[in-house]
Amino acid sequence: MRRSSQALAWLGPGVRTACFGLMAGTALLGLTECNALACSQCMCGMPFPPDALGGPAPRALRAGFEEQYLSKQNALEDTPGVEREREHHVGASALARVSSRVLLLGRLPYVFKQITTEPVGAAGSIARTSGLGDAELLALVKLHEFPLGDRAALLSLVGGTRIPTGANQLKSADGARLDEHLQPGTGAWSGLAGADLTLPLTAGRLDLNASYRVNAENPEHYRYGNALLYNAGFARRVRSVLELSLQINGRLAQQDHLADGTLGRNSGGSVLYAAPAARWFAGPGVMLEAGAQLPVASALKGEQQEHATARFAVSLAR
């Protein structure tokens, strides 16, 4: 731990305070009850690869495909019963190095959604939709680099927007607009801003990230709650072809604002995930990724239950 202690000392009192604040906040925020969004529209996790600007072999462009699986359940809003939501995202992503200080990330998913409704004392139903989801464009900008021997600690800014490219007006066979959570897109813009700190340690790398997402109202006057997303993770290379990591991913946000002006009873709360992941460098420029998020603590509004999520990706760098 001597080298990590030297690293923290070199960063100076201001950055040390931010670093320890992020780590302490990560441990405490997920256990704090608050009005927060617990929904896939604000999926948590580090938006950029942990070593995106400081990796051993930076490339100009990395493009690939990724899959994500999500599910949750909550009580019905208007009648006793349970609603189960499942989502499957299949999409393209591209990571472009504009300069030594700027990295851009773009994602465009195709979304499959299913909601199973089980009211008490009545027949249940299953509704399914699919379609293009909302595109996302993010930027990572290096603010400062702190040399530490043959490696460096990096302090960066993260920012971006989610673009309402997905359909938000799908209707049922009888012409009624489908539930908001069945729509492939949110129908509204959102913006994200935050900071990222990557710190080399003796045995690996520590990554800290915190950001805030602001969501606009869609044409149906529905607005997903603004969200604070925070992450802390440790990653270590195993030989030259495998990297293993363990992160803590957390999310706090305001409740959803429904179309009638009220707050969703079963939409708020905080959640904390343990997130193991692996990256396999399979060949020149080829990378395979797999990860999961396992809920370990939550304080959700109303009757809700978050389930595990999974992500798989393959990409090629040029």
N, C-alpha and C positions, 0 to 999 in steps of 0.2 A: 504493500500500500504506500511505499515511500514516494513512488513516482506520482501517484494520484494526489498525495498531499502536496507535493511540489507544484503540481498543476493548479490546484485550488489556490495556493498561496500566490502564484504568478498572476492569476486572473485579477487580483485586486479586490478590495473590500466590496465594491458595488456589485461586481459580477458574482462574487462568492455569496453575497446576500441573496441575489436572485436565484442562484443555483440551489441553495439550501431551502429557500422559500418554495421553489417549485417541488422539491422532493417532499417537504413536509406537507405541502398542500395536496399532493397526490395521495399521501397516506390518509389524510383527514377528509377530503372533500367527498369521497364516495360514501362515507359513513354519516354525512350530514344531511338531515331531512330538509328538503326545500322544494319549491315548485319548479320542477325540471322536466324536460321532455324526454320520454323514454320511447324513441321511435326510430325506425331505420332511416328517416329523412335526415337525421343528425348522427349518422354512424360515427363512432369515435375510433381513434387510432391515429398514428402519425401519418400525415398526408404525403410526405416524401420518404423515400428510402433513407435510413438513418445516416449513411455515409455519402449522400447524394453529391455534395460539394467537396468532400474530402476523401473520396475513395482512392484506392491504390492505382486504378487504371481508368481515369475519367474518359468517357466517350461523348461524342457530339450528339448522338441520338440513340435512344432505346425505345423500341416499340414492341407491343405484345398484346396478349389477350388475358383477361382475368374473369374468374367466376366467384360469386359471393352467394352464400346461403344464409338467410335470416328468418327468425320466427319469434313470435310472442303471443301472449293471450291476455285478454282483459274481460271485465264484465261488460255486458251490454249497457248502453246508455239509458234506454227508455223502458226496458223490461228486464225481469230477472233472467239470467242466463249467461252464457259464455261466448266470446268471439275469439277465434283462433286465426292468426295471420301468418302466412308464409310467403316469402319472397325469394326469387332466384334471379340474380343479375348476371348477364353474360355481356362482356363489353370489350372495347378496344381502348388502349391507353398508349400515350407517347410521352417520353421524357426527353426534352431537348435542352442541351447546354448552349445558351445564347452567348455566354462569355465565361470567364473564370469566376465571376461573381454572381451570375444570374442563371437560374434553372427554371424552365417552364414545364408544367405537367398538365396534360389534357386527358380527360376521360369521357367516353360516350357509351352508356350501357343500354342494353335491351333488357326489359324487365318483364318477368312473369310473376303475377300476384294471385294469391288465393285466400279467400276469407271464408271460414266455416262458422256459421251461426247456429248456436244451440240454445234456443229459448226454453225456459222451464215450462213443461206442460204443453209444448207445441212441437210440430215437426221442424227439424233443422233444415238448413239449406247450405249449399256450397256455390260460391260465385268465383269465377276465374277471369282474369284479363291479362293481356300482354301488349307490349308496344315499346317504342323508343322511349327511353327515360330522359332525365335532364342531364345535359352536358355540364362538365365542370372544368374550369381553367384556373390553375394555381401558379404562383410564382414564389420561388425561394431566392432571397437576395442576401448574399454574405455581407454582414456589417463589419466584422472584424475577425482577424485570425491571430491566435496566440501561439507562437512557435513553442513546441515542447520536444526538444531533441529532434528526432526524425519524423515526428508527427505534430499535429496541431489541434488545438481546441478552436471550435468555430462558433461564433454567435451570428445568427441570421434572422431575418424577418420573413414571415410567411403571409401571403395575401392572395385573394382570388375571389371568384364569383361562381355561382351555379346559375346556369342559363335555362329558362323554361322551354326546352325543346320538346319535352314529352307531352303527350295528349293529356288534357285535364277535363275534357267534356264528354267522356265515354258514357253511353246510355244503355239501359237494359232493353229487352225486347219490347216492353210496353212504353218506351220513350222516356222513362224517368232517368235522371242523372244518377250514375252509380256513386256509391260511397266514396268519400275523399281518399280513403286508403286503398281503394281499388284502382284509382287513376294512375297510369304509368308515370305521369309527371306531376309536379306540385302546382304548376300554373303560375309561379311567381319567381322573381329573382331573389337571390340571397348573396350576401357578401361575408367574407371571412378574413380576419387579420390576427396575427399572433407572432410569437417569437420561438426560436429553436436554438438549443445549446447542445453541441456535441463535444464530449470531453473524453480524451483517451485515458484509460486506466492501465494498470500493470497487466491485468489478465484479459482486457478486452476494451469495450467502449461503453460509456454512459450517454444516453440520449434523453434530453428533457424537452418537452414541447407543450405550449399552452396557446390556445387560440379562442376567439369568440366569433360565433356565427350569428348574423342578423338576417332574419327572414322577412320578406315583404308579404303583403296580403294578395291573394289571387283574385281573379274576377268574381268568384263566388263568395268573397269576403271571408275566406278561411285563411288563417295564418298560423303556421307552425311556430312554436315558441323559440325565441332566441336562445342560443345554447353556448355554454362554456365547455370546451373540450380540452382535456389535459392528459398528458402521457409521460411516463418515465420507463425507460427500458435499458437493459444490459445486453450486449451482443458480444459474441466471441467466435473467432475463426477456429475451426477444427481442421487442421492441415491447411491445404490451399483451395479446396473445392467446396467446403461446407461452412456455413455460418449458422450458429444457433443463437436464438435470442429469447428473452422473456421480458414482456412489458406489462405495465399496469396502465390500462386505458380507462378513462373516466369521462362522464358526461353529466353536466347540470344545465338545466334550461328552464325557461318559463313554460307555463302550460299553453296548450293550443287555444287559439281564439276561434270559436266556432262561427258559422255563418250567421247565427241568430244573435251574435254579440256576447254570448256566455262563454265560460271556460269549460273545456272538456273535463268531466269529472274523473275519467280514467286515462288521462293523458299526462301527466307530470310526474316528477320524482327524480331521483338521482340513481345512477348505477355505476358500478365499478367492476371491471373485467380483469382477469388474469389472461394474458395473451401470449402463449408460446408460438414460436414461428421458426421456420428453417428456410435458408436460401442455399441452393445447390448450383454451383458454377459448372455447368455440364460440359462446356466446350468453349472455343473462342467466341466470346460475346453472348453465349447462350446462358440464360439463368432460369431456374425453376424455383417457385416459391410456394410455400404452404403455411397456413396459420389458422389459429382458432381463437375465439374470445369466449371465455368461460365466466359467467357472472358469479362473483364472489360476495358482493354486498350491494344492497339496494335500499332505497327509501322512496317507494313509488306512491303516487297519489291514487286513491281509489283502490280498485281491485285489478292488479296487473301482475304479470310474471314475464320476465325477460328470459329467453332461452339462449343457448350457445349459438355462435355464428362461425362460419368457416369461409376461408378464402384460398383460392388456387390461382396461380398465374404462371405464364411462360412468356419470356421476352427475349429479344435479340438486339444487341448493340452493334452500331456501325461507327 
